[in-house]
Amino acid sequence: MRAAWKSIALAGAIVWAAVSGAGADDGQARRELLAGGALRVGIGVGPAKSAFWSTKDPTSGQPGGVGVDLGAALAQKLGVPVAYVAYANSGELTEAGDKGEWDVAFLPVDAERIKKVDFGPNYYLFVSTYLVAPGSPIRSSAEIDRPGVRVAGVENTTTIRGARRVLKNAEVTSVASGDALFDLLRQGRADAVVMGREPLESLAAKLPGSRVLDGHFHAAGTAVAVPKDRAAALAYVTTFIEEAKANGTARRILDRHGIKGAVAPAGSRH
């Protein structure tokens, strides 16, 4: 069952800097973005936050993360309620783009995903690397690609596709969610797991003895996205993201969730 949460953007406990301005075809953009009345924001929910991943509050069960806050800020700009539609991974979220399940999302960019959704500007640039199990003798990324090394990632994601491109000798498998990925490493059923650096650092803090390796095997943008063929909606969210980067909203949201990397430059695209 698809998890969904609703809130009223104008009455939220978090205050974002106002983002002003509107596209030339505001009315058409609103029709494309608000077919269901509220702004439906697709989010990925996993075990650790990143510029893409959100997490669930252990007490309230409500989602929190960069995508949640960007979605609320966009809904505030539009003056409408916001509803969150949660997915176990970025692949599921992407596939739902043409099923009418969400109106806007904030996703890692890759060549396969560009075929299925339309991307606006990047708001963050991320790198993917490896987290090795406690007690692992592996000390560098160069030692990963060897026969007998078990590497796991979340299925149908930018990161697992990148790992499969570069790893020719290691055994690469995929699981359905970030939680399942963490369980593999914790139970000793994987020698290393792959994700973006920020969520891996959060996972490492939960698993003493595990280590995030230096360097990276993949780098890409994380960007705003809308379902295919919604030109007015794409123009509107493009303006929103560029303004959020320029006026500090994007930086404040990243900081609030402990994401220390740089905001993508103005005009940054996949």
Rosetta blueprint (number, residue, H / E / L):
1 M L
2 R L
3 A E
4 A E
5 W E
6 K E
7 S E
8 I L
9 A H
10 L H
11 A H
12 G L
13 A L
14 I L
15 V L
16 W L
17 A L
18 A L
19 V L
20 S L
21 G L
22 A L
23 G L
24 A L
25 D L
26 D H
27 G H
28 Q H
29 A H
30 R H
31 R H
32 E H
33 L H
34 L L
35 A L
36 G L
37 G L
38 A L
39 L E
40 R E
41 V E
42 G E
43 I E
44 G E
45 V E
46 G L
47 P L
48 A L
49 K L
50 S L
51 A L
52 F L
53 W E
54 S E
55 T E
56 K E
57 D L
58 P L
59 T L
60 S L
61 G L
62 Q L
63 P E
64 G E
65 G L
66 V H
67 G H
68 V H
69 D H
70 L H
71 G H
72 A H
73 A H
74 L H
75 A H
76 Q H
77 K H
78 L H
79 G L
80 V L
81 P L
82 V E
83 A E
84 Y E
85 V E
86 A E
87 Y E
88 A L
89 N L
90 S H
91 G H
92 E H
93 L H
94 T H
95 E H
96 A H
97 G H
98 D H
99 K L
100 G L
101 E L
102 W L
103 D L
104 V E
105 A E
106 F E
107 L E
108 P E
109 V L
110 D L
111 A H
112 E H
113 R H
114 I H
115 K L
116 K L
117 V E
118 D E
119 F E
120 G E
121 P E
122 N E
123 Y E
124 Y E
125 L E
126 F E
127 V E
128 S E
129 T E
130 Y E
131 L E
132 V E
133 A L
134 P L
135 G L
136 S L
137 P L
138 I L
139 R L
140 S L
141 S H
142 A H
143 E H
144 I L
145 D L
146 R L
147 P L
148 G L
149 V L
150 R E
151 V E
152 A E
153 G E
154 V E
155 E L
156 N L
157 T L
158 T H
159 T H
160 I H
161 R H
162 G H
163 A H
164 R H
165 R H
166 V H
167 L L
168 K L
169 N L
170 A L
171 E E
172 V E
173 T E
174 S E
175 V E
176 A L
177 S L
178 G H
179 D H
180 A H
181 L H
182 F H
183 D H
184 L H
185 L H
186 R H
187 Q L
188 G L
189 R L
190 A L
191 D L
192 A E
193 V E
194 V E
195 M E
196 G E
197 R H
198 E H
199 P H
200 L H
201 E H
202 S H
203 L H
204 A H
205 A H
206 K H
207 L L
208 P L
209 G L
210 S L
211 R E
212 V E
213 L L
214 D L
215 G L
216 H L
217 F L
218 H E
219 A E
220 A E
221 G E
222 T E
223 A E
224 V E
225 A E
226 V E
227 P E
228 K L
229 D L
230 R L
231 A H
232 A H
233 A H
234 L H
235 A H
236 Y H
237 V H
238 T H
239 T H
240 F H
241 I H
242 E H
243 E H
244 A H
245 K H
246 A H
247 N L
248 G L
249 T H
250 A H
251 R H
252 R H
253 I H
254 L H
255 D H
256 R H
257 H L
258 G L
259 I L
260 K L
261 G L
262 A L
263 V E
264 A L
265 P L
266 A L
267 G L
268 S L
269 R L
270 H L
